[in-house]
Amino acid sequence: MKPLVGCTIYIEPHDSCYVVKEKHYEDLRDRLDHGETGWIELESVHGDGRLLCRLEHIGHLFHATKLWADERDLYDRQCKLTGEEV
């Protein structure tokens, strides 16, 4: 499966993660850097709806750019050819 371009958010108290549209990354990073709290609504990268979460529950963000996704896809294919585990 090809890696997704977007913003992966890790929700700490529930030990879960979600991938939302890439456009949310900068806004989320700024809000978290400024210590904002409260609810935020984010669009799913899959186009199947929205995610409602509390800013204070976001433990980590990962910005999966197109370059990262392409490099990860290449790495995954190389591992398959050599029989290495990803």
N, C-alpha and C positions, 0 to 999 in steps of 0.2 A: 504494500500500500504506500502510495506516495505521501511523504510528510506534508502536513498542512501549513499554509502560510497564514499567520494570524498572531494573536496574543494569547498565550496560555496563562491562565490564572490558577494558582493553587490556593484552595480554601483550607486553612489550617484546622479549625475545630472539627471539620468533617472529613479530613484527609481525602480530599477529592480535587480533581482539576477539570477545567473546561477550556475550550478553545473558542475565543470570540474574534470578531473581525479585527484585522490589523489596525484599523483606524482608532481603536480604543486604547492602544498601548500608551501613547504620549499623554493622553488625558489622565489615564489611571496612574501612571508613574508620577505625574505632577500632583495629583490629589493625595497620593500616598506619601510623597515627599513632604507635603504641607500638613500632614496629620489629619486630613479630613476624615470624618466618620459619616455613617448613615448609609442609606440604601442607594444603589445605582442599578440602572437597567442597561444591559449590554446585548448586542446582537450576536447570535451564534454564527460561527464561520460556516456551518452546514446549511444556513438559510432556513432552518426549521423552527425558528422562534427566537425568543429572548431569554436571557438569564437575569434574574433579580438576585443581587447579593449585597451583603454589607461590606463596605470598604474596610472596616476594621478586621474582617475575617480573611482578607486577602493576605496570604503570607509571602507570596513570591510571584513575580511576573516573568515571563519569558517571551521575548520578541522573536518570533520565527519569521524571518524575512524570506523573500523569494530566493535570495542567494543561499541562505542557510538550508532551505528545503531542497534546493537543487544539489548542494554539496552532500547533504544527508542521503538523498536518493542515490547518488553516485556511490557513496560509501556502502550503502546497503546492498547495491548490486554487486560491488566488488567482493563483499563478504560472502554473498551467495555463490559466486564463481569459485572462490577459494575454499568454501566449506566452513568458514569461520562463523561463530555466533555473533549476532549483533548485540 
